[in-house]
């Protein structure tokens, strides 16, 4: 029988701008210690560890975890672009569910450089070649950095089909800032208005302003997972279970649909979410709190639809009605999301996990979602992979 999986401990550090953080080894070790302390466990209690990062040489996971202990622990290094953190979480959950281990660490960290993200190895085929070619055909704009072309193009497709206004994306960004103001671990805690978002420097005229894009960020986050039986034996906090999880990668529609929304993972997310709802026996209406992948305000709006939080084509109405925040249908990104909390690629999925666990335990302070019992996590990496996870407080 598959083992029920408990999130026994979580930890993250405050994210920082590139050049203003500690080295990745220190950030990762600190997040690991925080998660172990939260769980009430020691490093030697761990059976395996999955360490996620995008920018770094091989075995950075070992280099970081050796700061905490050197026990001969199996350590696996994970890289799945921006979904790296939740890919590490996925593998940790699989190890426990399948009975290979009882107590596993999932760790994510990133020490980023300033500016737009790009490829590191330009003497060989790029994993993004087909994405780049499709974006070139569908939107052009060669002078604009690729990520902006991808997600701006996806937002433009929604605007073209449904008449979505640029100001709606600005409302999403303003909402993120209001949430982040209550999160001491967020990078940007200053509240910005819709007007300030609209008035920030233009990245793509009529399509995106700078404040609609998340910043490059450094940071680390971690989670300790264990089987429910292990948690009972050791008297651990077993209130939050990882009830269901799915990972998807691209299908032929990514390129064949000739739609930038597909290029940035709309169907990957929709498929993963559908699998998770079915496995957990819940519907989107049952979800109380969501941490979703708002690398751009445009992607947050698209994700409302792909995750089934609202019908396709109705995301703008969802925003205008206030259904994405406190007092509405579901609180999205109470942490401030990637837009305000920051997006250290490898750490993002585990930062989302940390927020949801604290919400379901009732430990989120001024940003607490009242009565939160079911939390949904959506973490996306182009290239591509999408991980959707559903957490439930069970007593």
Number of C-alpha atoms within 10 A of each C-alpha: 6 10 17 17 28 28 28 26 27 30 26 29 20 18 26 23 20 19 13 11 17 14 14 23 21 19 24 32 24 21 25 31 21 20 28 22 16 17 23 14 18 13 17 12 13 20 20 20 24 24 30 36 31 23 19 13 8 11 13 20 26 21 15 22 23 15 15 19 14 11 12 10 17 12 17 17 19 25 20 22 20 28 32 32 37 35 32 31 31 19 18 28 30 17 22 24 18 13 13 12 18 24 25 25 27 32 39 38 36 29 29 23 14 12 10 11 12 10 9 8 8 8 6 6 8 14 12 14 11 14 21 19 12 20 24 15 11 16 17 14 15 11 8 13 15 19 18 22 26 24 25 28 26 26 26 24 18 22 17 11 9 14 12 20 16 17 16 20 28 25 23 27 31 25 25 28 26 21 26 27 23 19 23 14 19 24 24 22 19 14 17 19 16 18 12 15 22 22 13 13 13 15 18 17 8 12 22 29 23 17 25 28 23 19 24 22 26 32 33 33 35 37 31 27 31 31 26 21 16 16 21 11 9 10 11 20 17 23 17 25 23 21 21 22 24 20 22 20 19 20 13 8 15 23 17 11 11 14 20 26 23 20 28 25 29 24 21 25 30 20 19 23 30 18 19 23 24 11 14 15 11 14 14 16 11 15 21 20 30 26 27 23 26 29 24 26 30 28 24 25 23 25 23 24 19 23 26 17 22 19 12 14 17 16 25 23 13 19 19 12 12 17 18 24 21 17 11 13 19 22 23 28 28 31 32 29 32 31 30 31 31 28 29 31 30 33 36 34 35 31 35 27 30 21 27 31 27 18 27 26 19 17 14 18 11 11 20 21 21 13 12 20 21 24 28 27 26 24 26 33 21 20 20 22 22 31 27 32 25 25 26 23 20 12 8
